[in-house]
Amino acid sequence: MPWREDVLRKLKETRQASAEISLLSKERKNNSLQVLARLLREKMPAILNANRADLDKASKSGYSPAFMDRLTLTPERVEKMAVACQQVSSLPDPVGQIIWETTRPNGLRIQRLRVPIGVIAIIYESRPDVTVEAAILCLKAGNAVVLRGGKEARFSNTMLVELIKQALRETEITEKGINLIAEGGRAAVSFLLQQTDLVDLVIPRGGESLINTVVRSSRIPVVKHYKGVCHTYVDAHADLRMAVEVTFNAKVQRPGTCNATETLLVHRDIASSFLPLMAEKFQAAGVEMRGCPVTCALVPQAKPAAETDWGKEFLALIIAIKVVNSLGEAIEHISRYGTKHSDAIITEDSAAASEFLQKVDSACVYHNASTRFTDGGQFGLGAEIGISTDKIHARGPMGLEELTTYKYVIHGQGQIRS
Amino acid sequence: MPWREDVLRKLKETRQASAEISLLSKERKNNSLQVLARLLREKMPAILNANRADLDKASKSGYSPAFMDRLTLTPERVEKMAVACQQVSSLPDPVGQIIWETTRPNGLRIQRLRVPIGVIAIIYESRPDVTVEAAILCLKAGNAVVLRGGKEARFSNTMLVELIKQALRETEITEKGINLIAEGGRAAVSFLLQQTDLVDLVIPRGGESLINTVVRSSRIPVVKHYKGVCHTYVDAHADLRMAVEVTFNAKVQRPGTCNATETLLVHRDIASSFLPLMAEKFQAAGVEMRGCPVTCALVPQAKPAAETDWGKEFLALIIAIKVVNSLGEAIEHISRYGTKHSDAIITEDSAAASEFLQKVDSACVYHNASTRFTDGGQFGLGAEIGISTDKIHARGPMGLEELTTYKYVIHGQGQIRS
């Protein structure tokens, strides 16, 4: 395996650099991000050329239009990367923040301090826009980063990582703080995932099969961003107008995102007044409705839902609709088919709302608002690397804080334990 | 595999119970812990009988005295369990705590709320005292729990889990909130570790090989409590008397614990004044010293250290001693041989202290205090399930808070995203 040495060398280099990266002042990190923004704009022709090489090669392999679109960089998309660098540079630096502090009766002063995690590996598909976005969030949080993008984006990624390295060099930061591992195919990924001493955290970004592959072979902790099968539940005591507006927004405003609602649950007591109104609005927007038998009886436009429609992430203008007999049945349905991402209740009944918010075990639970708000920016947390569907370490929008850990710093005057 | 069905049934049962356990009020949980304390005292003869059966069986298999000691329950040890139940019941309940709250410009009120993790599996060796201790911490934090103890403690564990179930029943809580998986040998553990839908977190408690086995086969997140190779570094500008007292305490006060210091690093400028004083005190206490060549030249009582003595967790009255040329060399040594547990600097030089505290990447870093303080109780965090040497989710003493996660609860008035 000729790539083995090379991968190991890069990982060791990144681990070594992480000590320096972790101690950088916020000014130096921000400066570096500003330089990167400038370089992305200056070198746009070279970036687009590299991307052209990837596209030419991929076009011969018969990938889907959606795949080719994700692989494509345009001047607008590169400009967006540059803007992201500036935005991330303007975010507060979480590193060094004192999370908690206490002075013990024996005089020991104990501080819980936010510190970088160390080395983070990002494993992703052939989406060169992820390269810059993931790298800058990791670096801003004081982490060194190892990137492993899909092989089809190799030329683009190599160019982008070279620019990030140049930005680090220009601001006198070790360029070894970021490395791209392009070699070695799947075997290299599984080799990387065994290096518990060299990598502290793995974040796979991509579809379910990529995440499952990583989870299956990793001995390094993984934070998972699985799909979002989000539900909106319209309770018996919902405000009808609000229920229609919020559900419509949750489905239609941007259906391709993980926080879009995929299933609508409706209490039977409100179904006959709510569903016809809702269906009319959905139909006008071209939303395909797949309903349970009760829904189909109330909504002639709906097709019968198959069992597989519950729990499906359509990412499209399709919605599954089910009439339930009770709040309990709605909660049960979400527990069975949901993905612990984002789920909403629409109701004027505060007892029902509070039961839903307590019992639905998802990263984000909403009362009278659209599931589309699950987003670091919308929550006021700044940029995010993804939405965690895990319960360990980070849940929901994963921003700069979630890319850090903490340490206890204890200040004494010679205390000993008796 | 006849155990397969049985294990799966218990895991499903626990998962189902976790919804109820997660919503229990602190009064109900505390009540249950008080009842358990009473039952442990009342049923002491039965517990000791069950333990006797384990001991009889184990005594035929030629286990080490240390192993037999860990397997043994005595009236004092059972009483300690009962006291632990009362102590944990008196700790504040982390569940429901609002960690962070914001109101967005659009009126959305976003709360980050502490919630239980769900189902926690504890995998441990043949130490029946862990059974009660681990179970009560998980339950108090609102989690359902699956226990898998070493097979040699099977009778004791079965009896103890039966008592915990009885305490739950007596206080009208589902007894399915705790289950013991005793069947199926190693294959059952590896089967359990694949059930990502049924278990949210795995905490292995025991030696390195147990932890490594779990990490190797688990698809469920694991928080690791690896060994503690702790260092005390006596800087050039240390107060001599304090350095001797603190180092002595860190090594001698309880050498069998993970937070005891295993290696002493000494700056060369202070070595000739400090080491003879230190060696005298160590020798008087029967501490075996294994030194680098410079140490051996200064301390006639020291034996030469082997390369394997650096990074060794002696858990005994043995200390490795090395003279270093600089603070940087000390930090380098800790980074190479340490286990990211607890490390201390003794110095009057605040710049040196601050560099050490920043650069040493351990869960707990000390200035002028004994490493022996790394403990949930000593930090004022209450009881702990262990000391995490991981950087993800929980670091250092892992108490009730670290057995929880959070969710975002969003209160709206019909907000939609534009």
Interface residues (C-beta under 8 A of the other chain):
Chain A: A19 S22 L23 T102 R104 L108 I110 V115 I117 G118 T196 D200 L201 V215 R216 R219 P221 V222 V223 D239 M242 E245 V246 F248 N249 A250 Q253 S335 L357 Q358 K359 D361 S362 A363 C364 V365 Y366 H367 N368 A369 S370 R372 F373 T374 Q378 F379 G380 D390 K391 I392 H393 R395 G396 T405 Y406 K407 Y408 V409 I410 H411 G412 Q413 G414 Q415 I416 R417 S418
Chain B: A19 S22 L23 T102 R104 L108 I110 V115 I117 G118 T196 D200 L201 V215 R216 R219 P221 V222 V223 D239 M242 E245 V246 F248 N249 A250 Q253 S335 L357 Q358 K359 D361 S362 A363 C364 V365 Y366 H367 N368 A369 S370 R372 F373 T374 Q378 F379 G380 D390 K391 I392 H393 R395 G396 T405 Y406 K407 Y408 V409 I410 H411 G412 Q413 G414 Q415 I416 R417 S418
